[in-house]
Amino acid sequence: MAEPNGARPEPVPDRWTAVAEARGAGERLAVLGMPSPARHPGPPVAALVHGLEGGWAGWRPLAGELAGRCRTYALDLPWRAGNRYRWRHHGTPAHWLREALDLVPEPVDILIGHSFGANAVLEHLADRDGAPQPRAAVLLAPFFRPDTLRVDWPLHDAALAGFRQIIADGVRVGLGSRAGDLDPEVLSAMADTTVERIGPVGFLSLFLQFTGTTELDLGSVTVPTLVLAGHGDASLSEDRAAALAAAMPAATVRRRPGYTHFCHAEQPGDVGADIAGFLDDRTALPATTPLATTLLTTKE
């Protein structure tokens, strides 16, 4: 879902330069950053996958918490803030994720996704098409539909209401301390404007991704995966979390009382500790040198 990246995109630091570029189906894919020096062995490499209407900058708080454990590439994917959703006609979210991963200048050990991006990672893990798989994955506030949950108009209406609420939360989080100085009606109007701009195609992109999760072959996934969500986050309620854990034996599903839908931005310390513990316990990935955050962008 929408991420707290503010009303304006943050500028790319001057020290980052273009590393690679490609184009497919009208979508421009580019890698910006500082190529890492060769290390044998080096720290694990993590790719960060943002949610719908999000962007690479929303990962900064969590990237700081992961410093010293892994080197990160933040992906700026076609479903970024302000996009026109033309990408839906040319590939699934998992397809575009793989296109972006192909541009990362070194093998990716860990995939970390949030919300819509977490579901793109989930699709990638379940799609046994021979694409390289990571050594571990982390899904923050993903969506999952158990096969017992019927797809009908009431579900559509409930999902639309949840979509509107998360957009509103994203606007609030993106404003940071400024949100406290604004009249609640102004915040509500800003959220309404964002929902209107996204439109039905954007919402349906999310709704179809959510309803299609029950069709994924999650039982075949062998990549150790940590799933994190908040107790109050309707995107992964208690029954849906239990159904996901049952459908995906490789997943460790944890719901935390203090986590919000934007936990990577609002509770980065706790999320970082959860991820660090998971990597230590489950994958034994090395933690050797300080994190060097880079940026991978895909532009229309």
C-alpha angles and dihedrals in degrees: 000000000000114000131212098259097132132237093294128042113251115245120253110249113256092239091067118086135182113280104174140354137196139164130214133168091349093308118119114217119195137169119217124182145073114301108236120241115251113270125181101228103006131185116283116273119233127194116205118211117199128213132250112304089006134115146202095275092066089072096062096098094051094041088058091053091051092054112130093024107066144355112245138210113196111211120218101200134191092263089065122136113296097017122146096224095240088133089074089072093057107042149339122270088258090054093054091044090056091047089055094044089054088065096053104110094225137033115284115232100179131033116201118184135178126212108310088012090052089056090049087056090047091053090048092052093048095046105089096195097130095264113147112269127213124243091239140005136204123200116196116198097339125176123242133177117201114219088244091065107090120222104232140132095277089055089048092051093047091049091050091052090049090048091054092049094050091048088053091049090049092053090050095048092045091056091054114186090355090071091071091059095054128089111251089237090057091051090049091050091050090052092048091051091051092049090049091051093049090051132181095309092058093048092046090051087061096039094052091047090052096047092046095058092088089063095057117108093235093156089070095055111112099174110109104246132191116205117196128185139150126255090240096045109109090197088079109018121182095268093045091049091052091049091050092050090051093047094046114045091180090063128092105203119200128176115196124201095221100044121108126198087265094047093142088064102030101037102023094146094056093042091048090052091049091051093046092051092048093051091048094048102038112026108020090220111176121253104201118135135027117278116261107201116214134174132238113188134188116195133187 
